[in-house]
Amino acid sequence: MSTLGLRIIGSLLFLLPVLTSAKQPIICVIHAKVIPSQKYGAPKTEYTHLKNDGRPMLLVGIDIVSSRVVGSSKHRQQQHYCQSLIGQKKDIYLSGSFDPNDIQIHLGDELKLKHLHLSAKQYPFWPDFYYPLTDHS
């Protein structure tokens, strides 16, 4: 085998751990109660630097009542992360487009959310996404 071929194989072997260690998102289903956010007394739409599609996101405060891993993941890290969310109170932006004049989420409402947690070191550099789920989801 040529020296070039050995260098290519060596480079691939060097990069293999980096490529295989790229973290997959942790996906949890969260049940939470809507509480006041740190900025506002009630859910409010805001334009954020987190996305730039020209549509506002809904800022809400939540108190996480329960959380579980989506699917039958055997990874302890994923199970531990989802379990660690229980009892936390945090401000979140709900992903999606929300009309500032038609907010359907109010203080005291119970929400079922899909939560994706990504590494903040990888694109899109925004680690937490929250999507409202319906009973049909």
N, C-alpha and C positions, 0 to 999 in steps of 0.2 A: 504494500500500500504506500502511496506517495506521502511525502511530508505534509502536503496540503490536505490530503484526506484525513490524516491523523489529527491535524489541527482542527479541522471542522468537527470531527467526532469528539475531540476533547472539549471544544467550545460547547457543543450540544450537551455533553455530559455535565459540564459546569452549569449550564442554564436550566437543566432539567429540574433540580430541586426548586428553583425560583418559579418556574412555570407551573409545577404541580402544587406549590404551596399557595397559589393565588386563592384567597379565601372566597368561598361562595357566600352569598347573603344568608343571614339567619332570618327565618321567616316565622313570626309568631302570630297567633290570633289572640287579641286582647279584648277583654270586656272592661269598660271603664265608665265612670260617672263624670259628666261634664261639671267642672267647677270654674270659678273665675280664674282668668289668666293673671300673670303678674302685671301685665300692662293694662288690661281692661276688665271691667266687671262682668262682661258678658261676651259670648263669641262675637268676633269681629273680623271682617275681611281686611286683608292687607296686601299691598303689592310688596313683594320681597325681592331681594337680590338672589334668592335661591333658585328662581326660575325667571326666565325673561320672555315669556310668551305674551306678555301684556294683559294677563288675566290675574285677578287677585286670588289668594289662597285664604282659607278660613283658619284664624288663630283661635284655639280653644285651650283651656286648662283641663287636664284630666287627672282623675284619681284612679289608678289601675287596680281593679278588683281581682282579676284573674288573667293568666297568660299561659299559653301552651304552645309547643312547637307544632308547626303545620306538618302533617304527615306522620310517619312512624320513624322519625329520626332516632338513631341510636347514639348519635354524637353527644357526649356529655357536655361539651362546651355549649352546644346549641340549647340543650335542655336547661343548663345552668343559667344561660343568658335570659331565656324567656321567664324562668322562675324568679330571677332577680328583679324583674320589673314589678312584681306584685307589691303593692303598697306605695309605689312611687307616685308623687304628684309632680306633673310636669306640664309645660306649655308645648303644644305641638301645632304644626301646620298640617291641615288635612290636604292631601294631594288631590288635585282635580281643580275644576273651575267653580268658583262660588260667586253668585250675583250678590253684590253688597246690599241690594234692596230686597232680597228674598232669602234670608237666613232661616233655615228650618231646624237648626240645632239650638237648644236652649239650656240654661243652667238646670242641673238635675237630671237631664236626659241620660239614658244609658246607651252607650255606643258599643258596637262590635266592630273592631278595627283589624285590618291586616297590617302588620308592622314588618317592614324590611329593614334590617340593620346591615349596613355595608361597612367596609373598611374606609375610614376617612382619608386613607393614603392612596386610594384608587379612585379613578373616575367613577362617578361624577363628583367626588369629594364632599358630598353631602351625605352623612352617614345614616340618617333616619328618615324613612318614608312611612306615612300612615295613610291608609286607604279605608274609607268607610265601607263596611260590608252590609248587605241586606240579608234578610232571612233566606233568600234564594241563593246566596253566595256560598 
